[in-house]
């Protein structure tokens, strides 16, 4: 259920900011994919006793903060 709400919110947000419908429909997948990819990288690093790098932390922060700043 939360995935549906999140997708709907991101879709509406993209439309409100002037994106065409096809791009608005794809943007939630790109943001969600970036968050999942960064999270899995950080999890893999943690399981191997390494600290996460700058790139996954930056992508996780951007994916989390940027969509909410557009509201």
Beta strands, then each sheet from edge to edge (+ up, - down):
end
